[in-house]
Amino acid sequence: MEQNSIPSTKVQRAMRFVKTGAQIGGNYIKHYSKKIVDPNLTKDELHENNANDVYNALSELKGSALKVAQMLSMEKNVLPRQYTNKFQMAQYSAPPLSGPLIVQTFVKAFGKAPQEIFDTFDMKATNAASIGQVHRAMLNGKNLAVKIQYPGVAESIKSDLKIVKPIAFRLLDMNEKELDKYIKEVESKLLEETDYELEYKRSIEITEACKHIPNLVFTNYYKPYTAKRVLTMDWLDGMHLDDFLKTNPSQEVRNAIGQAMWDFYDMQVHELKAVHADPHPGNFLMQTDGKLGVIDFGCVKEIPDDFYLNYFALLIPEIMQNATTMRTIMLQQQIITHADSEQTQQIITDAFVKMTTLLRAPFDEAEFDFGNNDYIDKIYALGEEVSKIDDLKKSKEGRGSQHALYINRTYFGLYSILNMLKAKIKTGVHNWKKPLIEYHLTKVN
């Protein structure tokens, strides 16, 4: 079903959340009424109904509100499966905009309707996600993909984040001070994602730098048909992950695609210091010959040098075994603070070392099997264990640099996709380790 309008004012958007809150309240009343009759009733139906109501509200609001659902769909260790399953739809499937809203966006950007610009333009969206939707078009014999941003998305980001904060408190069990520490980072990235001219620039830069990587495929972008809210590129063939896996690809093809993805991120992080920080399945197109198409460079995290030097040092055993250096880095990364007691510092450090040792496993080996479900399950289990540590729950401090937010998300998404692919990856020689060892163990100490 097409959507003819998007709630755009603060009042309209706030009221939509009020309506959702009432629906959730009604779901709880129904659940506990049934539980009186059947004491053994589980919360599965309750979670299912709540997930539907929350997702429907976020889909109607689109923009940053729907982006929250997209991000939460990756947090499988903190939400019931009914939420993550439903929120996965935000990755590449949401109610599309109607024709008049599409034409309105084009007229505002170019002074013309899309039919006046392209030889053909399909008014029915092929994909509709959080920030915008994609349409097929043709011009001079070329198949094009035209991404159109939903009206009012950029203008509503700040107010949306204020509205969404109570939901985040409840679903993620975060205190306000902890959440506020990262809210500006999220806001800045979301604002960047609404700037398609910035996305055009970054797409060109990253594509040019990474085009040499085997089995990696990029599209071409067209400046004359790109504006603040419209981005035009060549159509890129391929399947999203779920559809690709249904073709029962061989292990060789899975490995080729997984290797391309690993090499792509390795190059961005350690060479470009700027990374495609939105690695969910909706942003990749997989081909049966083992090639990987990368789309949507709206969310790119630029990595500050001082953060890079400290964050990735913690993936190196030689550095982690040096207690003095470890403590210095953890203070700089805001994982522990001078206000923490010695006992709290030690508890947090022990938990952090345990987690980091697990997460760095792919970097410790020449080849790593991401198809090992035991490894991924251990990450989820340890994350849940760490989240229950009393010293962390009682703390009023946000743990970790705000820059870590999108880098952690990037690696979580990367590991998750490689796990779903069941890919075996050659993690290779880590040339980036030696300079970090020299910096921390020679220059600093």
C-alpha positions in Angstrom: 0.0 0.0 0.0 1.3 3.4 -1.0 1.7 6.2 1.6 0.2 9.5 0.5 1.7 11.7 3.2 4.2 11.7 6.0 3.6 13.3 9.4 6.0 16.2 9.3 5.3 18.6 12.2 6.5 17.8 15.7 2.9 17.6 17.0 1.9 15.1 14.2 4.9 12.9 14.8 4.6 13.0 18.6 0.9 12.1 18.4 1.8 9.1 16.2 4.0 7.8 19.1 1.2 8.5 21.6 -1.1 6.4 19.5 1.5 3.6 19.4 1.9 3.8 23.2 -1.8 3.4 23.6 -1.7 0.3 21.3 1.1 -1.2 23.3 -0.8 -0.6 26.5 -3.8 -2.4 25.0 -1.6 -5.3 24.0 -0.5 -5.7 27.6 -4.0 -5.6 28.9 -5.0 -8.3 26.4 -2.0 -10.4 27.3 -2.6 -10.3 31.1 -6.3 -11.0 30.6 -5.5 -14.1 28.7 -2.9 -15.1 31.2 -5.5 -15.2 33.9 -7.2 -18.0 31.9 -4.0 -19.6 30.9 -1.1 -19.1 33.4 1.3 -20.9 31.1 0.8 -18.3 28.3 4.2 -17.0 27.0 4.9 -13.5 25.8 5.4 -14.5 22.2 2.1 -13.1 21.0 2.6 -9.9 23.1 6.0 -9.3 21.5 4.6 -10.0 18.1 1.8 -7.5 18.5 4.0 -4.9 20.0 6.6 -5.4 17.2 3.9 -4.9 14.6 2.6 -1.7 16.2 6.0 -0.1 16.7 7.2 -1.0 13.2 4.0 0.3 11.6 4.5 3.6 13.5 8.2 3.9 12.5 7.4 3.0 8.9 4.7 5.7 8.7 7.1 8.3 10.2 10.1 7.2 8.1 13.4 9.0 8.3 15.4 8.8 11.6 12.5 7.0 13.3 12.6 4.1 10.8 16.4 4.2 10.9 16.2 3.3 14.6 14.2 0.2 13.7 16.9 -0.7 11.1 19.7 -0.3 13.7 17.7 -2.3 16.3 17.2 -5.2 13.9 21.0 -5.8 14.2 20.9 -5.9 18.0 19.8 -9.5 18.2 21.3 -9.9 21.7 19.1 -7.2 23.3 15.7 -7.5 21.7 13.2 -10.4 21.5 13.3 -12.1 18.1 9.8 -10.8 17.2 11.2 -7.3 17.2 14.4 -8.1 15.3 12.5 -10.1 12.7 10.0 -7.4 12.1 12.5 -4.6 12.2 14.7 -6.3 9.5 12.0 -5.2 7.0 13.3 -1.6 7.6 16.5 -2.7 5.8 14.9 -2.8 2.4 11.1 -2.9 2.6 8.8 -0.1 3.9 5.6 1.4 2.6 6.5 3.4 -0.5 5.5 7.0 -1.3 2.7 7.8 -3.7 3.2 9.4 -7.1 2.3 13.0 -6.2 5.0 13.1 -3.4 7.6 11.7 -5.8 6.8 14.3 -8.5 6.8 17.0 -5.8 10.4 16.1 -4.7 11.6 16.2 -8.3 10.0 19.5 -9.1 11.5 21.0 -6.0 15.0 19.7 -6.9 15.1 20.2 -10.7 12.0 22.2 -11.6 10.8 19.2 -13.6 8.8 16.0 -13.1 10.9 12.8 -13.4 9.1 12.0 -16.7 10.5 15.2 -18.2 14.1 14.3 -17.2 14.3 10.5 -18.0 13.2 8.6 -21.1 11.2 6.3 -18.8 10.6 6.4 -15.1 8.8 3.7 -13.1 6.6 5.4 -10.5 6.5 2.2 -8.5 9.4 2.0 -6.1 11.6 -1.2 -6.3 12.8 -0.7 -2.7 11.6 1.5 0.1 13.6 1.8 3.2 14.3 4.3 6.0 15.6 7.5 4.4 14.4 7.1 0.8 13.2 4.8 -1.9 14.6 3.6 -5.2 13.0 3.8 -8.7 14.0 2.4 -12.0 14.5 4.8 -14.9 16.1 4.8 -18.4 18.1 7.5 -20.1 19.9 7.2 -23.5 19.6 3.4 -23.3 21.1 3.1 -19.8 19.2 1.4 -16.9 19.3 3.7 -13.9 18.5 3.6 -10.2 17.1 6.9 -8.8 17.0 7.3 -5.1 14.4 9.8 -3.8 14.4 11.0 -0.2 11.2 11.1 1.8 10.0 14.7 2.3 10.7 16.3 5.7 13.3 13.7 6.8 16.2 16.1 7.4 14.0 18.6 9.2 12.5 16.1 11.6 15.7 14.4 12.8 16.3 16.4 16.0 12.7 16.2 17.1 12.5 12.5 16.2 15.5 11.6 18.3 13.9 13.3 21.3 10.7 11.3 20.7 12.6 8.0 20.2 14.8 8.4 23.3 12.1 7.0 25.7 11.8 3.9 23.5 15.5 3.5 23.5 15.6 3.8 27.3 13.0 1.0 27.6 14.2 -1.4 24.9 18.0 -1.0 25.4 18.0 -0.5 29.2 20.2 2.6 28.9 20.2 5.5 31.4 19.7 9.0 30.0 23.2 10.2 30.6 24.7 7.2 28.8 22.3 7.7 25.8 22.9 11.5 25.6 26.6 10.9 25.3 26.0 9.3 21.9 22.9 11.2 20.7 24.9 13.9 18.9 27.0 11.3 17.1 23.8 9.6 15.9 22.3 13.0 14.9 25.3 14.1 12.9 25.4 10.8 11.0 21.6 10.9 10.3 21.9 14.5 9.0 24.8 13.4 6.7 22.6 10.6 5.4 20.0 13.1 4.3 22.6 15.0 2.2 22.7 13.1 -1.2 25.2 15.5 -2.6 27.6 14.5 0.2 26.8 10.8 -0.5 27.6 11.4 -4.2 31.0 12.8 -3.2 31.8 10.0 -0.8 30.6 7.3 -3.2 33.0 8.5 -5.8 35.9 8.7 -3.4 35.4 5.3 -1.8 34.6 3.6 -5.1 37.8 4.9 -6.7 39.9 3.8 -3.8 38.5 0.3 -3.6 37.8 -0.6 -7.2 40.9 -2.8 -7.4 39.6 -5.2 -4.8 38.7 -8.6 -6.4 35.0 -9.5 -6.8 33.8 -6.0 -5.7 31.4 -4.2 -7.9 30.3 -0.6 -7.7 27.9 1.5 -9.7 28.4 4.8 -11.7 26.9 8.0 -10.3 25.5 10.9 -12.3 26.0 14.5 -11.1 23.5 16.2 -13.5 20.7 14.1 -12.0 21.7 14.4 -8.4 20.5 17.0 -5.9 20.2 17.3 -2.1 17.3 14.9 -2.0 17.8 12.9 -5.3 20.7 10.6 -6.2 21.0 8.9 -9.7 23.3 6.0 -10.5 23.5 3.0 -12.9 21.2 0.1 -12.0 23.2 -2.6 -10.3 22.0 -6.2 -10.6 22.1 -8.6 -7.7 20.2 -10.1 -4.8 19.8 -9.1 -1.2 21.2 -11.7 1.2 18.0 -13.6 2.0 17.2 -14.1 -1.7 20.8 -14.9 -2.5 20.9 -17.7 0.2 17.7 -19.2 -1.3 19.7 -20.0 -4.5 21.8 -22.4 -2.4 25.2 -20.9 -3.4 28.3 -23.1 -3.3 30.9 -22.6 -0.5 33.3 -21.3 -3.1 30.8 -18.5 -4.1 30.0 -17.7 -0.4 33.8 -17.4 0.3 34.4 -15.2 -2.7 31.6 -12.7 -1.6 32.7 -12.8 2.0 36.3 -12.2 1.1 35.4 -9.2 -1.0 33.4 -7.8 1.9 36.2 -8.4 4.4 38.9 -6.8 2.1 36.5 -3.9 1.4 36.2 -3.1 5.1 39.9 -3.7 5.8 40.9 -1.2 3.1 38.5 1.5 4.4 39.4 1.2 8.0 43.1 0.9 7.8 43.9 2.9 4.6 41.1 5.4 4.1 40.3 6.0 7.7 36.7 6.4 6.5 34.3 3.4 6.5 30.9 2.5 5.1 29.3 2.3 8.5 25.9 0.8 7.6 26.7 -2.9 6.9 23.2 -4.3 6.9 22.0 -6.8 4.2 19.9 -4.1 2.4 23.1 -2.3 1.4 24.7 -5.1 -0.5 23.8 -6.9 -3.7 25.1 -10.4 -4.2 25.6 -12.1 -7.6 25.7 -15.8 -8.3 29.2 -15.6 -9.9 30.7 -14.6 -6.5 30.7 -10.8 -6.9 29.5 -8.3 -4.3 27.8 -5.0 -5.2 28.0 -2.2 -2.6 25.3 0.4 -2.6 24.3 3.4 -0.4 27.3 5.4 1.0 25.0 7.7 3.0 26.5 6.6 6.3 30.3 7.0 6.3 32.2 7.3 9.5 35.5 9.2 9.3 37.9 7.8 11.9 40.0 10.4 13.8 43.7 9.5 14.0 43.9 9.6 17.8 40.8 7.3 18.1 42.2 4.9 15.5 45.6 4.6 17.3 43.8 3.6 20.5 40.8 1.6 19.4 42.6 -0.8 17.0 45.6 -1.1 19.4 43.2 -3.1 21.6 43.0 -5.8 19.0 46.7 -6.5 19.3 47.8 -9.1 22.0 51.2 -7.6 22.6 49.6 -4.3 23.6 46.8 -5.9 25.7 49.4 -7.8 27.7 51.0 -4.5 28.8 49.0 -3.5 31.8 50.2 0.1 31.9 49.5 0.7 28.2 46.1 -1.0 28.5 45.0 1.2 31.3 46.2 4.4 29.5 44.3 3.4 26.4 41.1 2.4 28.3 41.1 5.8 30.0 41.6 7.6 26.7 38.8 5.6 25.2 36.6 6.4 28.2 36.0 2.8 29.0 37.1 3.4 32.5 37.3 6.7 34.3 39.4 8.3 37.1 36.2 8.5 39.1 35.8 4.7 39.1 37.0 2.9 42.2 40.0 0.5 41.7 37.5 -2.4 42.1 35.2 -1.0 39.4 38.1 -0.4 37.1 39.3 -4.0 37.5 35.9 -5.5 37.0 35.3 -3.4 33.8 38.9 -4.1 32.6 38.5 -7.9 33.1 35.1 -7.8 31.2 36.5 -5.7 28.4 39.6 -7.9 27.9 37.3 -10.9 27.8 35.1 -9.3 25.2 38.0 -7.9 23.1 39.8 -11.2 23.1 36.7 -12.9 21.7 36.1 -10.1 19.1 39.7 -10.1 17.8 39.7 -13.8 17.1 39.5 -13.3 13.3 42.5 -11.0 13.4 44.6 -13.6 15.3 44.4 -16.2 12.5 45.4 -16.4 8.8 42.0 -17.8 8.0 38.7 -17.7 9.9 35.4 -19.6 9.6 32.6 -17.1 10.2 30.1 -20.0 9.6 31.0 -21.2 13.1 27.7 -20.5 14.9 29.4 -21.3 18.3 31.6 -18.2 17.8 28.7 -15.9 17.1 26.7 -17.4 19.9 29.6 -16.7 22.3 29.6 -13.0 21.3 25.9 -12.7 22.0 26.2 -14.6 25.3 29.2 -12.6 26.5 27.4 -9.3 25.5 24.4 -10.3 27.6 26.7 -11.3 30.5 28.6 -8.0 30.4 25.3 -6.1 30.3 24.3 -7.6 33.6 27.5 -6.6 35.5 26.3 -4.6 38.5 29.1 -2.1 38.4 28.2 -1.2 34.8 24.5 -1.1 35.5 24.9 1.3 38.5 27.4 3.5 36.7 26.2 6.9 35.5 29.0 7.2 33.0 28.6 6.3 29.3 31.3 3.7 28.5 33.4 4.2 25.4 34.2 7.1 23.0 31.3 8.3 20.9 33.5 7.4 17.8 33.2 3.8 18.8 29.5 3.8 18.3 29.5 3.4 14.5 32.8 1.4 14.4 31.3 -1.2 16.8 28.2 -1.2 14.7 30.2 -1.7 11.6 32.1 -4.7 12.9 28.9 -6.2 14.4 27.2 -5.9 11.0 30.2 -7.3 9.2 30.5 -10.3 11.4 26.7 -11.0 11.3 26.6 -10.9 7.4 29.7 -13.1 7.1 28.1 -15.6 9.6 24.9 -15.7 7.6 27.0 -16.3 4.5 28.9 -19.1 6.3 32.0 -17.7 4.7 35.6 -18.8 5.3 37.8 -15.7 5.1 41.6 -15.3 4.6 42.1 -12.5 7.1 45.7 -12.1 5.8 48.7 -10.3 7.1 47.8 -7.4 9.2 50.3 -4.7 8.1 48.5 -2.1 10.3 49.5 -3.9 13.5 53.2 -3.1 13.4 52.9 0.7 13.4 50.4 0.5 16.4 52.8 -1.7 18.3 55.7 0.7 17.7 53.6 3.7 18.7 52.3 2.3 21.9 55.1 0.2 23.2 58.1 2.2 21.9 57.1 5.9 21.6 54.7 6.1 24.5 56.4 4.0 27.1 
